[in-house]
Amino acid sequence: MQRPERPFYVLRRRLLIRTASVAAALWLMSLGTVLAWGVQDDAQRADAIIVMGAAQYRGKPSPVLRARLDHAVALWNRGLASRMLLTGGTGEGDSASEAAVGRNYVARLGVPDSALLLENEGRTSSQSLRAAADLLRARRLTSAVVVSDPFHMLRLEILARRYGIEAYTSPAHPAPATQRLWRQWGTLVAESFKAPLALVMDW
C-alpha cells in the first residue's frame, strides 16, 4: 500500500525546525568558543604586544583602555616582547588618537618611546589589525601577543592570523567597578555572531 504524501506545510515546518536546530547548535558552539578564548591567556614570547584601542576622554584613557594598557605593561615587564604596538584612531570630536593617548599612558609606566609603534588610523578592529600587520611586516616582525577585552579574543585571533600575524591572545580584565554583567553578556552574545563572520569577512 502506497504511503500518502505529506502536505507541503508539514514538510516545510519540519525543514524549518531542523534548520533552526542546526543554527542553534552552531550558535551555541560559537558562544562556547568565544567564552573559552576569553578565559584563556596564551601570552608567550613574541615580537610585539598589540594593544587594541578603546575610548579616551580628553587625553585620558577610559577605564576599558586603561585596563588593556595596564595588562600590556604587565606583559612588557615580564619581558615577553621588545615592541609594543598601540592601535586606535581619532574618534569624532576628539583631538588625539587612542593610540597617542595610550602612548602617553604607558610612557609614564616606564615603557620607552623607542619600543613603541603607533597605528593611528583604525576605527575598527579589522582596520587596526591590518595596519598593525603592515607595521610589523615592515620591521620583519611576525608574532604578537594581542591584548583586548576577554570576549574579543577569538575574533581578534582570527583576524590577526588572516593578516599574517602569528597571534597569541591575552585578555585584559576591566576593573571591577567598570564591569556590568549585562554589558559583559551583551558583548559575549555579539561576539558569538561576529567571530564566525570574521572567518569570511572583515568585521
Phi, psi and omega per residue, in radians:
M1 nan 2.272 -3.087
Q2 -1.332 2.324 3.136
R3 -1.234 2.418 3.122
P4 -1.178 2.540 3.109
E5 -1.234 2.479 3.093
R6 -1.344 2.496 3.076
P7 -1.035 2.623 -3.102
F8 -1.026 -0.683 -3.082
Y9 -1.148 -0.502 3.088
V10 -1.222 -0.778 3.106
L11 -1.095 -0.698 -3.141
R12 -1.144 -0.711 3.140
R13 -1.123 -0.720 3.117
R14 -1.118 -0.708 3.120
L15 -1.107 -0.747 3.130
L16 -1.115 -0.712 3.140
I17 -1.116 -0.775 -3.132
R18 -1.152 -0.724 3.122
T19 -1.098 -0.758 3.125
A20 -1.125 -0.663 3.141
S21 -1.144 -0.742 3.111
V22 -1.132 -0.763 -3.141
A23 -1.083 -0.725 3.131
A24 -1.137 -0.702 3.127
A25 -1.127 -0.729 3.116
L26 -1.150 -0.688 3.123
W27 -1.146 -0.743 3.115
L28 -1.103 -0.630 3.085
M29 -1.126 -0.750 3.110
S30 -1.125 -0.759 3.130
L31 -1.027 -0.788 -3.139
G32 -1.143 -0.645 -3.140
T33 -1.210 -0.729 3.073
V34 -1.038 -0.755 -3.141
L35 -1.132 -0.740 -3.138
A36 -1.093 -0.763 3.113
W37 -1.132 -0.551 -3.093
G38 -1.251 -0.404 -3.116
V39 -1.822 0.014 -3.105
Q40 -1.872 2.259 3.116
D41 -1.878 1.964 -3.113
D42 -1.801 0.337 -3.098
A43 -0.993 2.298 3.096
Q44 -2.713 3.078 -3.101
R45 -1.020 2.282 -3.118
A46 -2.629 3.051 3.132
D47 -1.282 -0.535 -3.062
A48 -2.672 2.846 2.978
I49 -1.979 2.086 3.124
I50 -1.731 2.175 3.119
V51 -1.888 2.060 3.126
M52 -1.299 2.415 -3.078
G53 -1.254 2.843 3.056
A54 -2.707 3.110 -3.014
A55 -1.037 2.592 2.996
Q56 -2.296 2.626 -3.079
Y57 -2.160 1.873 3.095
R58 0.922 0.798 3.073
G59 1.509 0.031 3.114
K60 -2.038 2.392 -3.128
P61 -1.172 2.471 3.021
S62 -1.138 2.883 3.102
P63 -0.955 -0.637 3.132
V64 -1.162 -0.829 3.133
L65 -1.125 -0.718 3.141
R66 -1.063 -0.691 3.110
A67 -1.101 -0.701 3.115
R68 -1.151 -0.759 -3.134
L69 -1.156 -0.741 3.103
D70 -1.047 -0.728 3.140
H71 -1.148 -0.728 3.129
A72 -1.102 -0.719 3.122
V73 -1.129 -0.654 3.090
A74 -1.093 -0.714 3.081
L75 -1.135 -0.714 3.109
W76 -1.036 -0.793 -3.125
N77 -1.147 -0.360 3.043
R78 -1.412 -0.080 3.115
G79 1.325 0.511 -3.081
L80 -1.390 -0.293 -3.126
A81 -2.707 2.768 3.108
S82 -1.718 -0.196 3.126
R83 -2.254 2.605 3.005
M84 -2.188 2.170 -3.088
L85 -1.919 2.029 -3.100
L86 -1.755 2.311 -3.085
T87 -2.028 2.858 3.033
G88 2.173 2.153 -3.130
G89 -1.472 -2.880 -3.108
T90 -1.698 2.136 -3.141
G91 -1.317 2.860 3.138
E92 -1.059 2.209 -3.140
G93 1.516 -0.099 3.127
D94 -1.588 2.716 3.090
S95 -1.866 -0.173 -3.137
A96 -2.283 2.592 3.102
S97 -1.385 2.789 3.072
E98 -1.075 -0.664 3.133
A99 -1.118 -0.731 -3.134
A100 -1.142 -0.704 3.094
V101 -1.118 -0.723 3.084
G102 -1.075 -0.666 3.123
R103 -1.034 -0.836 3.128
N104 -1.078 -0.675 -3.088
Y105 -1.177 -0.878 -3.083
V106 -1.243 -0.464 3.080
A107 -1.091 -0.687 3.115
R108 -1.174 -0.351 3.131
L109 -1.664 0.108 2.988
G110 1.813 0.058 3.104
V111 -1.422 2.109 -3.087
P112 -1.191 2.555 -3.112
D113 -1.080 -0.523 -3.136
S114 -1.142 -0.322 -3.128
A115 -1.630 -0.097 -2.999
L116 -1.691 2.450 2.973
L117 -2.131 2.460 -3.099
L118 -2.109 2.341 2.995
E119 -1.982 1.840 -2.952
N120 -1.767 0.024 -2.956
E121 -1.908 -0.474 -3.000
G122 -1.115 2.367 3.059
R123 -1.967 -0.150 3.075
T124 -2.292 2.871 3.115
S125 -1.038 -0.736 -3.127
S126 -1.090 -0.818 3.137
Q127 -1.081 -0.766 -3.111
S128 -1.150 -0.748 -3.126
L129 -1.221 -0.627 3.096
R130 -1.110 -0.770 3.117
A131 -1.178 -0.655 3.105
A132 -1.098 -0.695 3.112
A133 -1.090 -0.677 3.105
D134 -1.136 -0.732 3.126
L135 -1.095 -0.737 3.126
L136 -1.178 -0.772 -3.089
R137 -1.082 -0.642 3.141
A138 -1.122 -0.397 3.138
R139 -1.866 0.227 3.134
R140 1.029 0.652 3.056
L141 -1.850 2.445 -3.008
T142 -2.193 -0.353 -3.029
S143 -2.109 2.659 -3.114
A144 -2.728 2.560 2.917
V145 -1.584 2.144 -3.086
V146 -1.749 2.196 -3.088
V147 -1.970 2.230 3.021
S148 -2.834 -2.880 3.106
D149 -1.267 2.702 -3.019
P150 -0.912 -0.840 -3.011
F151 -1.396 -0.003 3.033
H152 -1.531 -0.225 -2.881
M153 -1.060 -0.780 -3.086
L154 -1.088 -0.863 -3.112
R155 -1.097 -0.684 -3.129
L156 -1.163 -0.667 3.103
E157 -1.153 -0.710 3.109
I158 -1.045 -0.837 -3.111
L159 -1.161 -0.788 -3.106
A160 -1.045 -0.776 -3.132
R161 -1.200 -0.557 3.074
R162 -1.092 -0.635 -3.107
Y163 -1.530 0.137 3.025
G164 1.652 0.196 3.113
I165 -1.646 2.255 2.998
E166 -1.374 1.697 -2.901
A167 -1.760 2.459 3.008
Y168 -2.210 2.244 -3.038
T169 -1.627 2.530 3.118
S170 -2.517 1.771 -3.043
P171 -1.289 2.431 3.020
A172 -1.714 2.315 -3.109
H173 -1.761 2.060 3.136
P174 -1.007 2.688 3.096
A175 -1.019 2.564 -3.086
P176 -0.912 -0.623 -3.092
A177 -1.156 -0.402 -3.106
T178 -1.669 -0.084 -3.103
Q179 -1.543 2.309 3.013
R180 -2.259 2.233 -3.027
L181 -0.986 -0.755 -3.093
W182 -1.120 -0.606 3.128
R183 -1.229 -0.713 3.120
Q184 -1.100 -0.761 3.128
W185 -1.168 -0.641 3.100
G186 -1.086 -0.730 3.104
T187 -1.144 -0.727 3.136
L188 -1.042 -0.807 -3.130
V189 -1.150 -0.759 3.130
A190 -1.051 -0.765 -3.121
E191 -1.206 -0.443 3.110
S192 -1.165 -0.368 3.035
F193 -1.639 -0.673 -3.073
K194 -1.219 -0.697 -3.060
A195 -1.047 -0.848 3.089
P196 -1.075 -0.628 3.127
L197 -1.139 -0.509 3.131
A198 -1.151 -0.296 3.086
L199 -1.212 -0.441 -3.027
V200 -2.153 -0.139 -3.114
M201 -2.695 2.814 3.060
D202 -1.294 2.242 -3.084
W203 -2.547 nan nan
